[in-house]
Amino acid sequence: MTIAAITPIRWLVNSSSNSWLEQAIARPQELLIDHAHCERKAAGAALQLMFRYPSNEALAVALSALAQEELMHFDMVLALLQRRGIALRPLRAPPYGASLMSLIRKQEPLRQLDAFLVAGLIEARSHERMALLASHHPDQELSNLYRELLASEARHFGLYWLLCERYWPRQVIIPRLEELASAESNALIGELAKPEDLRFHSFGVNSP
């Protein structure tokens, strides 16, 4: 399969590979289960930031809306799983998320900046891969699901960018984003050891 051109995501250093797309299409059950977990984790990440900065009312308003939308998406994916008779079950997480979280600096206010950028990068990669699935998935119901979620996924990583710009100048944001975006791409270099380890954020990016 050859990936048709999609609009590049400016946050991302490298695009996802044919290999990842082929494996994702070949294993729709694992991908759907993992997708449900990803939506739930995204809601949890937004809530965690709300609780970490409880006195920031503007941040709470923005992240509350984000968390609610992520849970709506979780409900959509869960309903599709139920229609197909697929049980939601635990899956071993890929190293992607943990590797990015480990790069968040410990001291404030840099911790907050890094948390926003890491969350935004994860959302950007999710958006990019949903766009590929929306364009190429032969299962029309799944293609429609991913297409329906594209606009909101774009808003999500856009929101994290806006939050960065609210608190830091671009000359601080951009160099750190470039560092983390490079790490995000490196976290996806490689091949799956086993096909059943396919995840939304498993290995599979093109070389620079």
C-alpha positions as a Python dict, from the first residue, in 0.01 Angstrom:
ca = {
    (1, 'M'): (0, 0, 0),
    (2, 'T'): (121, 349, -83),
    (3, 'I'): (16, 634, 142),
    (4, 'A'): (-154, 914, -45),
    (5, 'A'): (-39, 1261, 49),
    (6, 'I'): (-207, 1418, 349),
    (7, 'T'): (-149, 1762, 491),
    (8, 'P'): (170, 1750, 699),
    (9, 'I'): (136, 1814, 1071),
    (10, 'R'): (383, 2092, 1147),
    (11, 'W'): (452, 1964, 1499),
    (12, 'L'): (583, 1630, 1368),
    (13, 'V'): (937, 1572, 1244),
    (14, 'N'): (862, 1256, 1043),
    (15, 'S'): (544, 1113, 893),
    (16, 'S'): (402, 771, 973),
    (17, 'S'): (509, 487, 746),
    (18, 'N'): (334, 254, 505),
    (19, 'S'): (430, -27, 740),
    (20, 'W'): (236, 122, 1032),
    (21, 'L'): (-72, 185, 817),
    (22, 'E'): (-71, -166, 672),
    (23, 'Q'): (-44, -322, 1017),
    (24, 'A'): (-314, -93, 1155),
    (25, 'I'): (-555, -194, 880),
    (26, 'A'): (-469, -561, 927),
    (27, 'R'): (-545, -555, 1303),
    (28, 'P'): (-859, -343, 1352),
    (29, 'Q'): (-956, -511, 1680),
    (30, 'E'): (-632, -426, 1862),
    (31, 'L'): (-635, -76, 1719),
    (32, 'L'): (-992, -9, 1833),
    (33, 'I'): (-925, -134, 2185),
    (34, 'D'): (-609, 75, 2202),
    (35, 'H'): (-796, 375, 2061),
    (36, 'A'): (-1045, 354, 2346),
    (37, 'H'): (-761, 347, 2598),
    (38, 'C'): (-593, 643, 2425),
    (39, 'E'): (-908, 856, 2452),
    (40, 'R'): (-942, 771, 2819),
    (41, 'K'): (-574, 849, 2884),
    (42, 'A'): (-607, 1182, 2702),
    (43, 'A'): (-898, 1278, 2925),
    (44, 'G'): (-696, 1174, 3229),
    (45, 'A'): (-397, 1383, 3116),
    (46, 'A'): (-616, 1693, 3088),
    (47, 'L'): (-765, 1631, 3433),
    (48, 'Q'): (-421, 1573, 3582),
    (49, 'L'): (-309, 1914, 3459),
    (50, 'M'): (-623, 2072, 3606),
    (51, 'F'): (-547, 1926, 3947),
    (52, 'R'): (-179, 2017, 3927),
    (53, 'Y'): (-262, 2386, 3879),
    (54, 'P'): (-587, 2427, 4078),
    (55, 'S'): (-573, 2806, 4108),
    (56, 'N'): (-554, 2867, 3733),
    (57, 'E'): (-919, 2921, 3641),
    (58, 'A'): (-863, 2985, 3268),
    (59, 'L'): (-661, 2664, 3240),
    (60, 'A'): (-932, 2470, 3424),
    (61, 'V'): (-1200, 2593, 3185),
    (62, 'A'): (-998, 2494, 2878),
    (63, 'L'): (-891, 2155, 3010),
    (64, 'S'): (-1233, 2066, 3148),
    (65, 'A'): (-1385, 2107, 2803),
    (66, 'L'): (-1102, 1903, 2652),
    (67, 'A'): (-1142, 1620, 2903),
    (68, 'Q'): (-1516, 1606, 2841),
    (69, 'E'): (-1465, 1582, 2465),
    (70, 'E'): (-1204, 1308, 2506),
    (71, 'L'): (-1452, 1109, 2716),
    (72, 'M'): (-1718, 1159, 2448),
    (73, 'H'): (-1474, 1006, 2200),
    (74, 'F'): (-1409, 720, 2441),
    (75, 'D'): (-1784, 657, 2451),
    (76, 'M'): (-1800, 656, 2069),
    (77, 'V'): (-1521, 401, 2039),
    (78, 'L'): (-1662, 191, 2322),
    (79, 'A'): (-2004, 184, 2152),
    (80, 'L'): (-1842, 64, 1831),
    (81, 'L'): (-1657, -209, 2019),
    (82, 'Q'): (-1983, -320, 2176),
    (83, 'R'): (-2161, -328, 1840),
    (84, 'R'): (-1889, -557, 1711),
    (85, 'G'): (-1890, -780, 2017),
    (86, 'I'): (-1534, -687, 2113),
    (87, 'A'): (-1458, -670, 2484),
    (88, 'L'): (-1257, -378, 2615),
    (89, 'R'): (-952, -535, 2774),
    (90, 'P'): (-612, -421, 2898),
    (91, 'L'): (-336, -396, 2642),
    (92, 'R'): (33, -360, 2708),
    (93, 'A'): (121, 1, 2636),
    (94, 'P'): (395, 79, 2384),
    (95, 'P'): (705, 261, 2513),
    (96, 'Y'): (605, 579, 2325),
    (97, 'G'): (410, 761, 2596),
    (98, 'A'): (643, 675, 2882),
    (99, 'S'): (947, 783, 2681),
    (100, 'L'): (795, 1125, 2617),
    (101, 'M'): (672, 1171, 2974),
    (102, 'S'): (1023, 1099, 3101),
    (103, 'L'): (1146, 1411, 2919),
    (104, 'I'): (919, 1651, 3108),
    (105, 'R'): (1137, 1867, 3329),
    (106, 'K'): (1067, 1854, 3703),
    (107, 'Q'): (1090, 2219, 3799),
    (108, 'E'): (814, 2472, 3740),
    (109, 'P'): (734, 2661, 3527),
    (110, 'L'): (926, 2452, 3271),
    (111, 'R'): (737, 2142, 3382),
    (112, 'Q'): (411, 2301, 3269),
    (113, 'L'): (552, 2401, 2931),
    (114, 'D'): (688, 2051, 2868),
    (115, 'A'): (359, 1891, 2977),
    (116, 'F'): (167, 2104, 2727),
    (117, 'L'): (414, 2027, 2446),
    (118, 'V'): (421, 1652, 2511),
    (119, 'A'): (42, 1635, 2523),
    (120, 'G'): (26, 1837, 2202),
    (121, 'L'): (273, 1610, 2025),
    (122, 'I'): (75, 1300, 2121),
    (123, 'E'): (-245, 1463, 1994),
    (124, 'A'): (-69, 1566, 1671),
    (125, 'R'): (49, 1209, 1606),
    (126, 'S'): (-300, 1077, 1679),
    (127, 'H'): (-447, 1326, 1432),
    (128, 'E'): (-197, 1231, 1163),
    (129, 'R'): (-265, 859, 1199),
    (130, 'M'): (-642, 908, 1210),
    (131, 'A'): (-615, 1102, 885),
    (132, 'L'): (-432, 809, 726),
    (133, 'L'): (-694, 563, 848),
    (134, 'A'): (-980, 787, 737),
    (135, 'S'): (-832, 801, 386),
    (136, 'H'): (-719, 440, 347),
    (137, 'H'): (-917, 206, 573),
    (138, 'P'): (-1127, -38, 368),
    (139, 'D'): (-1379, -79, 653),
    (140, 'Q'): (-1620, 207, 586),
    (141, 'E'): (-1748, 224, 942),
    (142, 'L'): (-1396, 262, 1077),
    (143, 'S'): (-1301, 509, 805),
    (144, 'N'): (-1604, 718, 899),
    (145, 'L'): (-1516, 705, 1269),
    (146, 'Y'): (-1165, 835, 1212),
    (147, 'R'): (-1289, 1102, 973),
    (148, 'E'): (-1546, 1218, 1227),
    (149, 'L'): (-1277, 1263, 1492),
    (150, 'L'): (-1026, 1453, 1277),
    (151, 'A'): (-1148, 1807, 1339),
    (152, 'S'): (-1159, 1768, 1715),
    (153, 'E'): (-816, 1602, 1725),
    (154, 'A'): (-676, 1901, 1537),
    (155, 'R'): (-836, 2133, 1792),
    (156, 'H'): (-679, 1937, 2074),
    (157, 'F'): (-319, 1983, 1973),
    (158, 'G'): (-407, 2338, 1871),
    (159, 'L'): (-534, 2401, 2225),
    (160, 'Y'): (-206, 2288, 2378),
    (161, 'W'): (-21, 2524, 2144),
    (162, 'L'): (-245, 2813, 2249),
    (163, 'L'): (-184, 2731, 2614),
    (164, 'C'): (190, 2744, 2553),
    (165, 'E'): (159, 3082, 2384),
    (166, 'R'): (-53, 3215, 2669),
    (167, 'Y'): (229, 3172, 2918),
    (168, 'W'): (558, 3175, 2722),
    (169, 'P'): (711, 3370, 2433),
    (170, 'R'): (776, 3184, 2110),
    (171, 'Q'): (1153, 3212, 2152),
    (172, 'V'): (1114, 2986, 2455),
    (173, 'I'): (852, 2752, 2306),
    (174, 'I'): (999, 2677, 1964),
    (175, 'P'): (1342, 2541, 2064),
    (176, 'R'): (1185, 2312, 2325),
    (177, 'L'): (917, 2197, 2080),
    (178, 'E'): (1189, 2109, 1829),
    (179, 'E'): (1373, 1903, 2090),
    (180, 'L'): (1063, 1716, 2199),
    (181, 'A'): (938, 1665, 1843),
    (182, 'S'): (1270, 1501, 1756),
    (183, 'A'): (1235, 1273, 2058),
    (184, 'E'): (875, 1194, 1959),
    (185, 'S'): (989, 1080, 1617),
    (186, 'N'): (1277, 876, 1761),
    (187, 'A'): (1030, 698, 1992),
    (188, 'L'): (855, 559, 1683),
    (189, 'I'): (1162, 436, 1497),
    (190, 'G'): (1181, 59, 1464),
    (191, 'E'): (962, -239, 1386),
    (192, 'L'): (710, -437, 1587),
    (193, 'A'): (844, -754, 1745),
    (194, 'K'): (499, -914, 1717),
    (195, 'P'): (199, -814, 1501),
    (196, 'E'): (-35, -825, 1801),
    (197, 'D'): (166, -542, 1960),
    (198, 'L'): (17, -299, 1707),
    (199, 'R'): (-100, 20, 1880),
    (200, 'F'): (-202, 370, 1777),
    (201, 'H'): (140, 490, 1889),
    (202, 'S'): (350, 187, 1802),
    (203, 'F'): (660, 193, 1582),
    (204, 'G'): (640, 317, 1226),
    (205, 'V'): (776, 646, 1089),
    (206, 'N'): (957, 734, 769),
    (207, 'S'): (1323, 829, 770),
    (208, 'P'): (1400, 1202, 760),
}
